[in-house]
């Protein structure tokens, strides 16, 4: 689920970690889910998405972002209780808000604006974008807030320090029914370094607590060692924070020289090891450059790290900006890269969808084959690609996968590359013009060699204007022919030009 936190709040635990934490919860035994340092609510969201029962969540934190989500979701509270006051010109971020979600989104945008000092060109441009397009950005954030709050509605949230929450959890009358998880601050100063000064300007009743020293994490966690509470924690930069008798439940490579762990005060039997794609020089394949493509040409896919994928993407299109996906992939023809693309599968793993999301797909521009992008979409919806996805993502093999879903902005009513391969599922107007299109295409049963032969017979003849090299003849039309026009205008009817085609 896409919430507002991606833009506004720097989370600490990586995606597989929070989903793994959700598997540690036993709803039949754990009736209280105590989640201090809830941050951007990502772990809480993963737990409730898997098990339901938001009323079992007892979340807390000290920062305004967490508190706004919590006060919207907890029926005991109202936003007015937070006593947030937006001064002067900054009120533009909340002006015209139509409901409490839009007002809350405006407050969060204010925090982001204040916590982005204009130290460099990028920060200056970001502040300018937020200032000029405050209403549009706020509306998008509000949509994410509504989704997140709807999922968590009924939970309990309090502005509280993690040390107080630990003491309360240990003193609870039913510790054997309590699940505790914390992602403790991993550096001195915690969240206050990022948002403290900004929040102080607009949040009069902000709880001021003594800063948490990461060196004390081991001491606080050790208080659960002999407790009936099932306690787990995310620890950073090795296992120095882990008490001696705790068990490593998950290991996550978070950098070239960094491994983080999820640890527990008992062993439930589950284990997870995740190796993320690390930075460094990308793996190299040659880029397609208008070489001959035949019906026997071979389509293949490679799942690669982020750096490698974005290296090729940036070769194909200049300054696209940040693009985030869960899986980074390449499509190759005869060993040459034609497309860099990213996939999203989290909704499938959570059981919320049967569609593999195509986050982005950038195909090299070919003058010789104007519809190379169409070949990519045909390959992406083939039976062989479904089999490739399942082979490379074992966690999806128990799910029911329907097909590919992709959304994109466009100035036209339809997307030329997707049209004819996928079905238009939704079209929404965009502020300022154009449309946001959602296309979906169910997986077929064909193989990649069959895809290549089909595309070569139907699409490969189309070249871009200006191509003066070898070209294929236009295929003879089959089936019912168009009736010849009669009367006025018959002599001016034009035949389609060989060089016209769809952009890849």
Secondary structure, DSSP 4 states (H G I P E B T S, - for coil): ---THHHH----S-HHHHHHHHHH--TTT--EEEESS-TTSHHHHHHHHHH--GGGEEEEESSHHHHHHHHHH-TT--GGGG-B---GGGGGGTTT--SHHHHHHHHHHHHHHHTS---SHHHHHHHHHHHHTHHHHHHHHHHHHHHHHHHHTT-EEEE--HHHHHHHHHT-TTGGGEEEEEE---STTTTIIIIIHHHHHHBTT----PPPPGGGHHHHHHTTTTSSSEEEEEE-SSSTTS-TT-EEEEEEEEETTEEEEEEESS--S--EEEEPPPPSSPP--PBP-S----TT--EEEEEE-HHHHHHHHHHHSTT------SEEEEEEETTEEEEEEEEE-HHHHTTS-SEEEEEEEEEPP-SS-TTHHHHHHHHHTSHHHHHHHHHH-GGGTTS---EEEEEEEESSSS-TTTBTTBEEEEEEEPTTS-EEEEEEEE--S--HHHHHHHHHHHTTT---TT--S--PPPPPP-SSPPPPP-STTGGGPPPPPTT-----
